Amino acid sequence: AFQPPRLHPGSRASVVVRRPTMPSLASLLLVVTAGSAVPSEPSSGDAHEEHEEPQLALASGFTAYPGYGGDLRVRGSVMLRQVEPGRAGLIYTLFGVDPSCGPAFLGPPDRCAVRIHDGASCAATGPTSETADAMGTQRYFSVSNGWTLASSNWTLGTPVSDLGGKTVVVTDMHGHPVACSPLQSFYAGRSVEDLSVSGWQRYPGYTGTVHMTGVVRFDEIDRASDGAHAQLMAVLSGGLGLDPGCNDLTGELAPNACGIHVHEGASCASADEIGGYFWDKSKIAEDPWAQIRYFPSLPLLVMPPVVTGLKNSELHGHTLVVNDVTGARAACAEIMSKASEEALFPQRPSVAALVEDFSRANLV
């Protein structure tokens, strides 16, 4: 059973989740530290007001820091949302961080850190790259297998709307930069339909060992650069049933391995009915699902944003498929409204309950 670590006294990497349940996944995951303002949900409609600024900044394309030749391979996502002037809510779910950065680590703040840098690129070093001055630093705490999950307040000297185009850098226990990802800006979605998946069945003809039982929730967000609709997925229940072989970061994966993708079909009865990956090909040229993968060790995995060009309402009724470490399609379920899923599967824990249980275990 998953046993979350207790964070070191005095750390800021702790969560307080208040009831009642927040109306969206993005809001819920970023309700941080008692006394924080809760971001209000946007009104319905497609167009964002001209005066409105992006509320979310997301980093999910982590690559090795230029010149880093060590063994760490960081993957996952970092998400920030404005909660009040000068303060952002932060949640990160990272895998492959330095396993020496445990809760008892007491090094300088630049070690075992998640940092925002003023540079605009992870491709090279220099004054306009990720090596520019750090704008803020947060300590992370690694658990077994080198994963970390936390949420906190982050006092920044710039609004979240200005973070798009900057970079996130992860350091090891010595303070050496090991990974970097650009930050992208997103608006909170206009969708009034929260989606959920939990009625899993084995993919037709699959004979492997994966038996998916976890819960997946969808939130809708919009990319600030072009307004394209995107989905933010959270895999809950500790990744129950996911392929444990997908924790390995040391080798190259087979095509489609460890993936979790929305498919065109509306039924899991046959492979022909499930069909291929689903996105708006008239708006998004490249397959947005190709780089999406899961890490079973994380108890709450916030996936990188998937820019599908589709609203949540257009995904409703389609199918979600999970692949094993060989790339084989292992499990399938229908995407339904959150209300319908909770009615059919009342024993499933809510997002609020899962996050609250995790935060209580981490509070000092």
C-alpha positions in Angstrom: 0.0 0.0 0.0 1.1 3.5 -0.7 2.7 5.3 2.3 3.3 9.0 1.5 6.4 10.5 3.2 6.0 13.0 6.0 7.6 16.2 4.9 10.4 17.8 6.9 9.2 20.4 9.5 9.4 23.9 8.1 9.1 22.8 4.5 6.5 24.6 2.3 5.7 21.6 0.2 2.5 20.7 1.9 -1.2 20.7 0.9 -4.4 21.7 2.5 -7.5 20.8 0.5 -10.8 22.3 1.8 -14.2 20.9 1.3 -16.6 21.3 -0.5 -15.2 19.7 -3.6 -13.9 22.3 -6.1 -15.7 22.4 -9.5 -12.7 21.6 -11.6 -9.6 19.5 -11.5 -7.3 22.4 -12.0 -8.9 24.4 -9.2 -8.9 21.4 -6.9 -5.3 20.4 -7.3 -4.2 24.0 -6.7 -6.1 24.9 -3.5 -3.0 25.3 -1.4 -2.1 26.2 2.2 -4.9 27.5 4.6 -5.9 31.0 3.8 -5.2 31.0 0.1 -7.8 32.4 -2.2 -9.6 29.9 -4.3 -9.6 30.8 -8.0 -13.1 31.3 -9.4 -14.3 29.3 -12.3 -14.7 31.1 -15.6 -18.2 31.7 -16.9 -19.5 29.6 -19.8 -18.6 30.5 -23.4 -15.8 29.9 -25.8 -14.1 33.2 -26.3 -11.8 34.6 -23.7 -12.2 38.2 -22.8 -9.5 40.5 -24.3 -8.5 41.7 -20.8 -8.3 38.2 -19.4 -4.8 36.8 -18.8 -3.7 33.2 -18.8 -4.2 31.6 -15.3 -2.1 28.5 -15.8 1.6 27.8 -16.6 2.5 24.2 -17.3 5.9 22.5 -17.9 5.8 19.0 -19.1 8.5 18.5 -21.8 11.5 17.7 -19.6 14.8 16.9 -21.3 18.3 16.6 -19.9 19.9 20.0 -19.0 22.5 21.0 -21.6 25.8 19.3 -20.7 24.3 17.0 -18.1 25.8 13.5 -18.5 24.5 11.8 -15.3 21.9 9.0 -14.9 18.9 11.0 -13.8 16.0 11.2 -16.4 13.3 13.5 -15.1 9.8 13.2 -16.4 6.4 14.5 -15.4 4.8 18.0 -15.0 4.9 21.2 -13.1 1.8 23.4 -12.9 1.2 26.8 -11.5 -2.0 28.8 -11.1 -2.5 32.3 -9.9 -4.3 32.3 -6.5 -3.8 35.9 -5.5 -1.5 38.8 -6.5 2.1 37.8 -6.0 1.3 34.2 -5.1 0.8 31.1 -7.2 -0.5 27.7 -6.4 2.0 25.0 -7.4 1.7 21.3 -8.0 4.3 19.0 -9.5 4.3 15.3 -10.2 7.8 14.3 -11.2 9.5 10.9 -11.7 13.2 10.2 -12.1 14.4 12.9 -9.6 17.4 12.4 -7.4 16.6 9.6 -4.9 19.0 11.1 -2.4 16.7 14.1 -1.9 14.7 12.5 0.9 12.5 14.4 3.4 15.5 14.6 5.8 17.8 16.4 3.4 18.9 19.7 4.8 21.2 21.2 2.0 21.1 24.7 0.6 17.9 25.8 -1.1 19.3 25.4 -4.7 19.8 21.6 -4.1 17.0 19.1 -4.7 15.0 22.0 -6.2 12.4 22.9 -8.7 13.3 26.3 -10.1 11.8 28.8 -12.5 14.4 30.4 -14.8 14.1 33.6 -16.8 15.5 32.0 -19.9 13.4 31.1 -22.9 15.0 27.8 -24.1 16.3 24.5 -22.9 18.3 23.9 -26.1 21.6 25.7 -25.3 23.4 27.6 -22.7 23.8 31.4 -22.7 22.2 34.6 -21.5 18.9 33.9 -23.2 18.6 30.3 -22.2 17.5 28.4 -19.1 20.8 29.4 -17.4 19.5 32.9 -16.8 18.8 34.0 -13.2 16.4 31.8 -11.3 13.1 33.6 -10.4 12.1 31.3 -7.6 13.1 28.0 -6.0 11.1 25.2 -4.3 12.6 22.2 -2.5 11.3 18.7 -3.6 11.4 15.5 -1.5 12.1 12.3 -3.3 10.6 9.0 -2.2 11.4 5.4 -3.3 12.0 5.0 -7.1 12.8 8.7 -7.3 9.3 10.2 -7.6 8.0 13.3 -6.0 4.5 14.8 -5.6 3.7 18.0 -3.8 1.6 21.2 -3.8 2.4 24.5 -2.1 2.2 28.2 -2.3 5.0 29.9 -4.3 5.6 33.6 -3.8 6.7 35.0 -7.2 7.8 38.4 -8.3 5.9 38.1 -11.5 2.3 37.0 -12.3 1.7 33.5 -13.7 0.5 35.1 -16.9 4.1 36.2 -17.6 5.7 32.7 -17.1 4.8 31.4 -20.5 8.1 31.1 -22.5 10.2 30.8 -19.5 11.7 27.5 -18.2 11.6 25.1 -15.2 14.9 23.5 -14.1 15.3 20.6 -11.7 18.5 20.1 -9.7 20.0 17.1 -7.9 21.3 16.9 -4.3 24.5 18.8 -5.3 22.6 21.7 -6.8 23.6 20.6 -10.4 20.9 21.2 -13.0 19.8 17.9 -14.4 16.6 18.6 -16.4 14.8 21.5 -18.0 11.3 22.1 -19.6 9.8 25.2 -21.2 6.7 26.7 -19.6 3.5 27.1 -21.7 0.6 29.4 -20.8 -3.0 28.1 -20.6 -6.4 29.6 -19.8 -8.7 27.7 -17.4 -11.2 25.9 -19.6 -14.8 27.0 -20.3 -16.1 23.4 -20.2 -19.1 22.9 -17.9 -18.7 19.1 -18.2 -16.2 17.3 -16.1 -15.3 13.9 -17.5 -14.3 10.7 -15.7 -13.2 7.1 -16.5 -13.3 4.1 -14.3 -15.4 1.3 -15.8 -12.4 -0.6 -17.2 -12.3 -3.9 -19.2 -9.6 -5.8 -20.8 -8.8 -4.7 -24.4 -10.2 -7.2 -26.9 -7.7 -10.0 -27.4 -5.3 -8.8 -24.7 -3.6 -11.6 -22.8 -1.1 -9.7 -20.7 -0.9 -9.0 -17.0 -2.3 -5.5 -16.8 -5.7 -5.1 -15.0 -6.5 -1.4 -14.9 -8.6 -0.4 -11.9 -7.7 3.3 -11.3 -9.7 6.4 -12.0 -8.9 9.1 -14.6 -10.4 12.5 -14.5 -10.4 15.2 -17.3 -10.3 19.0 -17.0 -10.5 21.3 -20.1 -7.9 24.1 -20.6 -7.1 26.3 -23.5 -3.6 27.0 -24.9 -2.9 30.8 -24.6 -0.9 31.0 -27.8 -3.7 30.0 -30.1 -6.8 29.2 -28.0 -6.6 25.5 -28.9 -8.6 23.3 -26.6 -6.6 20.9 -24.5 -7.2 18.3 -21.8 -5.5 17.9 -18.4 -5.8 14.4 -17.2 -5.2 13.1 -13.7 -4.7 9.4 -13.0 -5.8 8.6 -9.5 -5.9 5.7 -7.0 -2.1 5.2 -7.1 -2.1 4.0 -10.7 -3.8 0.8 -9.6 -3.5 -1.8 -12.4 -1.0 0.1 -14.5 2.1 -1.8 -15.8 4.9 -1.6 -13.2 7.4 -2.0 -16.0 6.6 1.6 -17.0 8.5 2.9 -14.0 11.8 2.2 -15.9 13.5 5.3 -17.3 16.8 3.6 -18.3 15.9 2.2 -21.7 14.1 3.1 -24.9 10.4 2.3 -24.9 8.6 0.4 -27.6 6.2 2.5 -29.7 3.0 3.4 -27.8 4.4 1.8 -24.6 2.9 3.0 -21.3 0.5 5.3 -23.1 -2.9 6.4 -22.1 -4.9 7.8 -25.1 -8.4 8.8 -26.1 -9.6 6.8 -29.1 -12.2 7.5 -31.8 -14.6 4.7 -31.0 -17.6 4.8 -28.6 -17.4 1.1 -27.5 -14.8 -1.3 -26.1 -16.5 -4.3 -27.6 -14.0 -4.8 -30.5 -10.7 -3.3 -31.7 -12.5 -2.1 -34.9 -15.0 -0.2 -32.8 -12.3 1.4 -30.6 -10.4 2.8 -33.5 -7.3 5.0 -33.5 -6.3 8.1 -31.5 -8.9 10.9 -31.4 -8.1 14.6 -31.9 -9.2 17.4 -34.2 -6.9 16.8 -37.2 -8.1 19.9 -39.0 -6.7 22.1 -36.2 -3.8 20.1 -34.7 -1.4 18.7 -37.3 0.8 16.4 -35.2 -0.5 13.5 -33.0 -0.9 15.0 -29.5 -1.1 11.6 -27.9 2.3 10.2 -29.1 4.3 11.5 -26.2 1.8 10.8 -23.4 2.9 8.1 -20.9 2.3 7.2 -17.3 4.4 6.3 -14.3 2.7 3.8 -12.0 4.6 4.7 -8.8 3.0 8.2 -8.6 -0.1 8.1 -6.3 -1.6 11.0 -8.2 -0.3 11.6 -11.7 -1.2 14.9 -13.4 -0.5 14.2 -17.0 1.0 16.8 -19.4 -1.6 18.8 -21.2 -2.9 17.1 -24.4 -3.8 19.7 -27.1 -6.5 17.9 -28.9 -8.4 20.9 -30.3 -11.5 19.3 -28.8 -13.8 20.4 -26.0 -14.6 18.0 -23.1 -18.1 17.7 -24.5 -16.6 16.3 -27.8 -14.7 13.6 -25.9 -17.7 12.4 -24.0 -18.8 9.0 -25.1 -15.4 8.1 -26.7 -13.0 5.5 -25.3 -9.8 5.7 -23.2 -7.2 3.0 -23.8 -4.2 2.1 -21.6 -1.1 0.4 -23.1 1.4 -1.8 -21.3 5.2 -1.6 -21.4 5.3 -3.6 -24.6 3.1 -1.1 -26.4 0.1 -3.5 -26.4 -3.3 -2.1 -25.8 -4.3 -3.5 -22.4 -7.4 -1.9 -21.0 -10.3 0.2 -22.4 -13.2 2.2 -20.8 -15.8 4.6 -22.0 -15.4 8.3 -21.1 -18.5 9.6 -19.3 -19.6 12.6 -17.3 -18.2 12.7 -13.8 -21.8 12.6 -12.4 -22.6 9.5 -14.4 -19.4 7.8 -13.4 -20.0 8.5 -9.7 -23.6 7.1 -10.0 -22.4 3.9 -11.7 -19.3 3.4 -9.5 -20.2 5.0 -6.1 -17.3 3.1 -4.4 -14.7 5.0 -6.3 -13.0 7.7 -4.2 -13.5 11.3 -5.3 -10.6 13.5 -6.4 -11.1 15.6 -3.3 -10.9 12.6 -1.0 -7.8 11.3 -2.7 -6.0 14.6 -2.5 -7.1 15.3 1.0 -5.9 11.8 2.2 -2.5 12.4 0.6 -2.2 15.9 2.1 -3.2 14.7 5.6 -0.5 12.1 5.5 2.1 14.8 4.5 1.1 17.4 7.0 3.5 17.9 9.9 
